[in-house]
Amino acid sequence: MSGDLTPDEQRFEDLRKRQRFVPLTPRIDNILSRLMSKTGYARVQAASSLERIWSEVAGPLASATKAGNIRRGILDVHCRNSAVMQELTFQKQVVIQQLNEKLDGPKVRDLKLRVVDF
């Protein structure tokens, strides 16, 4: 088979056989990020920080509301009754501005308000 190859092809074949793959040592930040995503720790941390920030921003309405997840810039907010939901509707722009000032991660573009019995 080596007789069928041209001298250039034979040199490339020899080089290919001599090359060894040496895996790189994985970086610690990659290992930690995979570990955090598998265990869900990052999600728990984000949820607890969002709860804390929401209680600061919502003020007196915090006891009657509950912040959910942020998806595509929209924060789900569960309200205890329609009066609380209407009050948040009036204060929506101020609340969004304060949230974005205090949040590190994804920014909030809008609030999705719903009445939920919790």
C-alpha positions in Angstrom: 0.0 0.0 0.0 2.8 2.4 0.8 4.1 1.7 -2.8 0.9 3.2 -4.2 1.5 6.6 -2.5 3.6 9.4 -3.9 6.5 10.7 -1.8 4.5 13.7 -0.5 1.5 11.5 0.4 3.9 9.1 2.2 5.4 11.9 4.3 1.9 13.1 5.2 1.0 9.5 6.2 4.1 9.2 8.3 3.3 12.5 10.1 -0.3 11.5 10.7 0.8 8.2 12.3 3.3 10.0 14.6 0.9 12.6 15.8 -0.5 12.0 19.2 -3.6 13.6 20.7 -2.9 15.1 24.1 -6.1 16.2 25.8 -6.0 19.6 27.4 -6.5 19.9 31.1 -10.1 21.1 31.7 -10.4 24.6 33.1 -11.8 25.0 36.6 -14.4 27.6 35.5 -15.8 25.1 32.9 -15.9 22.3 35.5 -17.7 24.6 38.0 -20.2 26.0 35.6 -21.1 22.4 34.5 -21.4 21.3 38.1 -23.6 24.3 39.0 -25.9 23.8 36.0 -26.3 20.0 36.7 -27.1 20.6 40.4 -29.3 23.6 39.8 -27.4 25.7 42.2 -27.2 28.7 39.9 -31.0 28.6 39.4 -31.6 28.5 43.2 -29.2 31.4 43.7 -30.9 33.5 41.0 -34.3 32.8 42.4 -33.3 33.8 46.0 -31.6 37.0 44.8 -34.7 37.8 42.7 -37.0 37.3 45.7 -34.8 39.6 47.9 -34.7 42.3 45.2 -38.4 42.0 44.6 -39.2 42.5 48.3 -37.1 45.7 48.2 -38.6 47.1 45.0 -42.3 46.1 45.7 -42.2 47.7 49.1 -45.6 47.3 50.9 -47.0 45.3 48.0 -44.3 42.6 48.5 -46.4 40.7 51.1 -49.3 40.4 48.6 -47.1 39.5 45.6 -44.6 36.9 44.6 -42.0 37.2 41.8 -41.7 34.2 39.5 -39.2 33.6 36.7 -37.8 36.0 34.1 -38.3 34.7 30.6 -37.3 36.7 27.5 -37.3 39.9 29.6 -40.7 39.4 31.1 -41.0 38.9 34.9 -44.0 36.8 36.0 -45.6 38.3 39.1 -48.3 36.5 41.1 -50.7 38.8 42.9 -53.0 37.9 45.7 -55.9 39.9 44.4 -56.9 42.2 41.6 -56.5 45.4 43.7 -52.8 44.6 44.1 -52.5 43.8 40.5 -54.0 47.1 39.5 -51.7 49.0 41.8 -48.7 47.3 40.3 -50.0 48.2 36.8 -49.9 51.8 37.8 -46.4 51.6 39.2 -45.1 49.2 36.5 -42.5 51.5 34.9 -41.0 52.6 38.2 -40.8 49.0 39.4 -39.2 47.9 36.1 -36.6 50.7 36.3 -35.7 49.8 40.0 -35.5 46.1 39.2 -33.1 46.7 36.3 -30.9 48.9 38.5 -30.6 46.2 41.1 -30.5 43.0 39.0 -27.1 41.7 37.8 -28.4 39.1 35.3 -31.2 39.4 32.7 -32.9 42.7 32.4 -36.7 43.1 32.8 -38.6 44.7 29.9 -42.1 44.0 31.2 -44.2 42.5 34.0 -46.7 39.8 33.5 -49.2 40.2 36.3 -51.7 37.5 37.3 -54.0 36.9 40.2 -53.1 33.6 41.9 -54.2 32.4 45.3 -51.0 31.5 47.2 
